[in-house]
Amino acid sequence: MEEILWLGVLMAILASTNMNVGKGMQKWKVKVFGKKKEMFHRENVGDLGIWVIGMIMTASAMPLFSLALKFTTKTSLVSSLNGIGMIGLVLFAWIVLKEKIGYQELGGAALVLVGTALVNYFNQPIEQREFLLMPFVLSASGLIGFFGILALFSWKTNKLFGFSFGALPGIFIGIGMILGDIALVEAEGDMIGQLSNPYPWFALIAGICALVVTQFAFWRARAMVVVPTINSFVILSPLIMEYFTFGTFLQPIQYLGIAATVGGVILLTYTDAQDRIEGVGNG
């Protein structure tokens, strides 16, 4: 059982790393779409190719998250590992973009690792799981409705744009995770059998919505606001929906670990000196 759990943890780390590094690559080259038909010219094809690779990496996160959910019993356990992907993004910035890593990045990485360790070490597996569909629909609709209205306000006023348009993709990804978990419960853990129920397909739609809204966020907002907001809501939104859907509780020290992980994500991304993705977006 312990080996199976760690296989799920490894799958979640790989999914998170792909998602975060993929988003970094998309932000890096998203401006290529501003060149319209010229983006297919020889001098711009490389930038377009990098964006496409980033999109594929981001898209690969959803099936990997589904695999991770198969080997664990809590969506929140998988979502809490999303902070590890931020460390991957920082390493991407260090290796590819030749950025320096300072005490802030090291401190953020340490918080993420400590927080993740607390969540996983004190995890208590659940033997039998059932889901309540209507409470899930209501909690997910409430989150989308609130932040959707905030996004419309932000679109018109340009206030809180990065936060609202960063929160929505994080919520959509969280919804996709919960739907993926519901699909596996409905199929009794059968990865192939789950494709016969509608939930993984709704999860795919949620993932596409996250991808589209993320591009809007990257186009107008600073990545130093968008990225930590997306990652924080990927971690936090499943906690809310998981409670209403599965009745899942974590131990108090695990909530402390999640708070440490979110704090580490913010430290890893938020800096006045430079924006580790925004700076590349100009290139």
C-alpha positions as CSV (number, residue, x, y, z in Angstrom):
1,M,0.0,0.0,0.0
2,E,2.9,2.3,0.9
3,E,4.6,1.7,-2.5
4,I,1.3,2.4,-4.3
5,L,0.9,5.7,-2.5
6,W,4.4,6.8,-3.4
7,L,3.7,5.9,-7.0
8,G,0.8,8.3,-6.9
9,V,3.0,11.0,-5.3
10,L,5.5,10.6,-8.1
11,M,2.8,10.9,-10.7
12,A,1.5,14.0,-9.1
13,I,4.9,15.6,-8.9
14,L,5.5,14.9,-12.6
15,A,2.1,16.3,-13.5
16,S,2.7,19.5,-11.5
17,T,6.2,19.9,-13.0
18,N,4.8,19.5,-16.5
19,M,2.0,22.0,-15.8
20,N,4.2,24.7,-14.3
21,V,7.1,24.5,-16.7
22,G,4.6,24.2,-19.6
23,K,2.9,27.4,-18.4
24,G,6.3,29.1,-18.2
25,M,7.0,28.2,-21.8
26,Q,3.6,29.4,-22.9
27,K,4.1,32.7,-21.2
28,W,7.6,33.0,-22.7
29,K,6.2,32.9,-26.2
30,V,2.6,33.9,-26.0
31,K,3.3,37.2,-27.7
32,V,3.9,35.3,-31.0
33,F,0.2,35.2,-31.5
34,G,0.2,39.0,-31.8
35,K,2.1,38.6,-35.1
36,K,-1.0,36.9,-36.6
37,K,-0.2,35.2,-39.9
38,E,3.4,36.2,-39.6
39,M,3.8,33.8,-36.7
40,F,4.1,31.0,-39.3
41,H,7.1,32.7,-41.0
42,R,10.5,31.1,-40.6
43,E,11.7,33.6,-38.0
44,N,8.7,33.1,-35.8
45,V,8.1,29.3,-36.2
46,G,10.6,28.6,-33.4
47,D,8.7,30.7,-30.9
48,L,5.4,29.1,-32.0
49,G,6.9,25.7,-31.6
50,I,8.1,26.5,-28.0
51,W,4.5,27.6,-27.2
52,V,3.1,24.4,-28.6
53,I,5.5,22.3,-26.6
54,G,4.5,24.2,-23.5
55,M,0.8,23.6,-24.3
56,I,1.4,19.9,-24.7
57,M,3.3,19.7,-21.4
58,T,0.4,21.6,-19.7
59,A,-2.2,19.3,-21.3
60,S,-0.3,16.2,-20.2
61,A,-0.8,17.2,-16.6
62,M,-4.5,16.1,-16.5
63,P,-4.0,12.4,-17.4
64,L,-1.0,12.3,-15.1
65,F,-3.1,13.8,-12.3
66,S,-5.7,11.1,-13.1
67,L,-3.0,8.4,-12.6
68,A,-2.0,10.0,-9.4
69,L,-5.6,10.0,-8.1
70,K,-5.8,6.3,-8.9
71,F,-3.0,5.5,-6.4
72,T,-4.2,7.9,-3.7
73,T,-7.4,8.3,-1.8
74,K,-7.6,12.1,-1.5
75,T,-7.7,14.8,-4.1
76,S,-6.2,17.3,-1.7
77,L,-3.1,15.0,-1.3
78,V,-2.5,15.3,-5.0
79,S,-3.3,19.0,-5.3
80,S,-0.9,19.8,-2.4
81,L,2.0,18.5,-4.5
82,N,1.4,21.2,-7.0
83,G,4.0,23.4,-5.1
84,I,6.7,21.0,-6.2
85,G,6.1,22.0,-9.8
86,M,6.9,25.6,-8.9
87,I,10.4,24.4,-7.9
88,G,10.6,22.9,-11.4
89,L,9.6,26.3,-12.9
90,V,12.4,28.0,-10.9
91,L,14.9,25.4,-12.1
92,F,13.7,26.1,-15.6
93,A,14.3,29.8,-15.1
94,W,17.8,29.0,-13.7
95,I,18.9,26.6,-16.4
96,V,17.2,27.9,-19.5
97,L,16.8,31.6,-18.7
98,K,20.1,31.9,-16.8
99,E,18.4,33.6,-13.8
100,K,20.0,33.7,-10.4
101,I,18.5,31.8,-7.4
102,G,18.7,33.7,-4.1
103,Y,17.6,33.3,-0.5
104,Q,14.0,34.0,-1.4
105,E,13.8,31.2,-3.9
106,L,15.6,28.8,-1.5
107,G,13.3,29.8,1.3
108,G,10.2,29.2,-0.9
109,A,11.5,25.8,-2.0
110,A,12.2,24.8,1.6
111,L,8.6,25.9,2.6
112,V,7.1,23.9,-0.3
113,L,9.2,20.8,0.6
114,V,8.3,21.0,4.4
115,G,4.6,21.6,3.6
116,T,4.5,18.8,1.2
117,A,6.2,16.5,3.6
118,L,3.8,17.3,6.4
119,V,0.7,16.7,4.1
120,N,2.1,13.3,2.9
121,Y,3.6,12.0,6.2
122,F,0.4,12.5,8.2
123,N,-1.9,11.2,5.5
124,Q,-4.5,8.7,6.6
125,P,-5.8,6.5,3.7
126,I,-9.6,6.2,3.3
127,E,-10.7,2.6,2.7
128,Q,-14.1,3.3,1.1
129,R,-15.2,6.4,-0.8
130,E,-18.5,7.7,-2.0
131,F,-19.3,11.0,-3.6
132,L,-22.2,13.4,-3.5
133,L,-22.7,14.9,-6.9
134,M,-25.1,17.8,-6.1
135,P,-22.9,19.3,-3.3
136,F,-19.9,19.1,-5.7
137,V,-21.9,20.9,-8.5
138,L,-23.0,23.6,-6.0
139,S,-19.5,24.2,-4.6
140,A,-17.9,24.3,-8.0
141,S,-20.6,26.6,-9.4
142,G,-20.2,28.9,-6.4
143,L,-16.5,29.2,-6.9
144,I,-16.8,29.8,-10.7
145,G,-19.7,32.2,-10.2
146,F,-17.9,34.3,-7.6
147,F,-14.6,34.6,-9.5
148,G,-16.3,34.8,-12.9
149,I,-18.1,37.9,-11.7
150,L,-14.9,39.3,-10.3
151,A,-13.2,38.6,-13.7
152,L,-15.9,40.5,-15.5
153,F,-15.3,43.4,-13.1
154,S,-11.6,43.2,-13.6
155,W,-12.0,43.1,-17.4
156,K,-13.9,46.4,-17.4
157,T,-11.8,48.2,-14.7
158,N,-8.4,46.5,-15.1
159,K,-8.4,46.0,-11.3
160,L,-7.4,42.6,-9.8
161,F,-7.0,41.3,-13.3
162,G,-4.1,39.0,-12.6
163,F,-5.7,37.6,-9.4
164,S,-9.2,37.0,-10.8
165,F,-8.0,35.5,-14.2
166,G,-5.3,33.5,-12.3
167,A,-7.9,32.2,-9.8
168,L,-10.2,30.9,-12.5
169,P,-7.7,28.5,-14.2
170,G,-6.7,27.2,-10.8
171,I,-10.3,26.5,-10.0
172,F,-10.9,24.8,-13.3
173,I,-7.9,22.6,-12.7
174,G,-9.2,21.8,-9.2
175,I,-12.6,20.9,-10.7
176,G,-10.9,18.7,-13.2
177,M,-9.1,16.9,-10.3
178,I,-12.3,16.3,-8.4
179,L,-14.1,15.1,-11.6
180,G,-11.1,12.7,-12.2
181,D,-11.5,11.4,-8.7
182,I,-15.3,11.0,-9.1
183,A,-14.7,9.1,-12.4
184,L,-12.4,6.6,-10.7
185,V,-14.7,6.1,-7.7
186,E,-17.6,5.5,-10.2
187,A,-15.5,3.0,-12.2
188,E,-14.1,1.4,-9.0
189,G,-10.6,2.4,-9.8
190,D,-10.6,1.1,-13.4
191,M,-8.5,3.5,-15.5
192,I,-10.0,2.3,-18.8
193,G,-13.5,1.7,-17.4
194,Q,-13.8,5.3,-16.2
195,L,-13.9,6.4,-19.8
196,S,-17.4,5.0,-20.1
197,N,-18.8,7.5,-17.6
198,P,-19.1,11.3,-18.4
199,Y,-16.8,12.6,-15.6
200,P,-13.4,12.3,-17.3
201,W,-14.8,14.1,-20.3
202,F,-16.1,16.9,-18.2
203,A,-12.6,17.0,-16.6
204,L,-11.1,17.4,-20.0
205,I,-13.5,20.4,-20.7
206,A,-12.4,21.9,-17.4
207,G,-8.8,21.5,-18.4
208,I,-9.4,23.2,-21.8
209,C,-11.2,26.1,-20.0
210,A,-8.2,26.5,-17.7
211,L,-5.8,26.6,-20.7
212,V,-7.9,29.3,-22.5
213,V,-8.4,31.5,-19.4
214,T,-4.7,31.2,-18.6
215,Q,-3.8,32.7,-22.0
216,F,-6.1,35.7,-21.3
217,A,-4.3,36.1,-18.0
218,F,-0.8,35.9,-19.5
219,W,-1.7,38.3,-22.2
220,R,-2.7,41.2,-19.9
221,A,-1.4,40.5,-16.5
222,R,2.0,40.0,-14.9
223,A,3.1,36.4,-14.5
224,M,4.4,37.2,-11.0
225,V,0.7,37.6,-10.0
226,V,-0.9,35.0,-12.3
227,V,1.4,32.1,-11.6
228,P,1.2,32.0,-7.8
229,T,-2.5,32.7,-7.9
230,I,-3.1,29.7,-10.3
231,N,-1.0,27.4,-8.2
232,S,-2.5,28.5,-4.9
233,F,-6.0,27.9,-6.2
234,V,-5.0,24.5,-7.7
235,I,-4.0,23.6,-4.1
236,L,-6.9,25.3,-2.2
237,S,-10.0,24.8,-4.4
238,P,-9.9,21.0,-4.2
239,L,-9.9,21.3,-0.4
240,I,-13.2,23.1,-0.5
241,M,-14.8,20.9,-3.2
242,E,-13.4,17.7,-1.7
243,Y,-15.1,18.5,1.7
244,F,-18.6,18.9,0.0
245,T,-18.1,16.0,-2.5
246,F,-16.4,13.3,-0.4
247,G,-16.8,14.6,3.1
248,T,-13.0,14.5,3.4
249,F,-11.2,16.0,6.4
250,L,-7.4,16.5,6.8
251,Q,-5.6,16.5,10.1
252,P,-4.8,20.0,11.5
253,I,-1.1,19.6,10.9
254,Q,-1.8,18.8,7.2
255,Y,-3.7,22.1,6.8
256,L,-0.6,23.7,8.3
257,G,1.5,21.9,5.6
258,I,-0.8,23.3,2.9
259,A,-0.5,26.8,4.3
260,A,3.3,26.4,4.2
261,T,3.1,25.1,0.6
262,V,1.0,28.1,-0.6
263,G,3.4,30.5,1.2
264,G,6.3,28.8,-0.5
265,V,4.6,29.1,-3.9
266,I,4.2,32.8,-3.4
267,L,7.8,33.2,-2.3
268,L,9.1,31.3,-5.3
269,T,7.2,33.5,-7.7
270,Y,6.6,36.9,-6.2
271,T,9.6,39.2,-6.4
272,D,10.0,42.9,-7.0
273,A,13.4,42.5,-8.5
274,Q,12.3,40.6,-11.6
275,D,9.5,38.4,-12.8
276,R,11.0,35.0,-13.8
277,I,8.5,34.5,-16.5
278,E,7.5,38.1,-17.4
279,G,11.1,38.9,-18.2
280,V,11.2,36.2,-20.8
281,G,8.0,37.2,-22.3
282,N,9.7,40.3,-23.8
283,G,12.2,38.1,-25.6
